[in-house]
Amino acid sequence: MHRHHPKHTTPAKSDPATPKKVQPDVASVGKEHAVRSVCADDIRLCAYRKWESAGAPDGDGILFWLEAEQELLHGV
């Protein structure tokens, strides 16, 4: 039986003028984009409190919901 041996190749030399690709630091990326787990009821309650403290204005309240969602999920 004949075995197939892969050819040995040497890596191509890199051109010093070509910038190298740098991988982002995973630890720092993870900290910047940390997302918490929050249920819809928590967002609803936070949005309601924001709406109430704003004087209960007319409208659908979507801006209060989005603000509450950002605050709870991302700590913004």
Buried (B, 14 or more C-beta within 10 A) or exposed (E): EEEEEEEEEEEEEEEEEEEEEEEEEEEEEEEEEEEEEBEEEBBBEBBBEBBEEEEEEEEEBEBBBEBBBEBBBEEE
